[in-house]
Amino acid sequence: YGQRATSETWIEEAKNQTGLAQLKTNRFLANAALF
């Protein structure tokens, strides 16, 4: 669970820093392409 929590924290920080409070799509790969 610790690794998952770390990655979730990184995602949350990235969203906050880039102003993406809401992701454009629900698909992980599509969102990954946006970054």
FENCORPE-V55759 format. One line per field, one symbol per residue. ss: DSSP state (h for helix, s for strand, l for the rest). Layout:
ss = ???
//
This chain:
ss = lhhhhhhhhhhhhhhhhhlllllllllhhhhhhhl
//
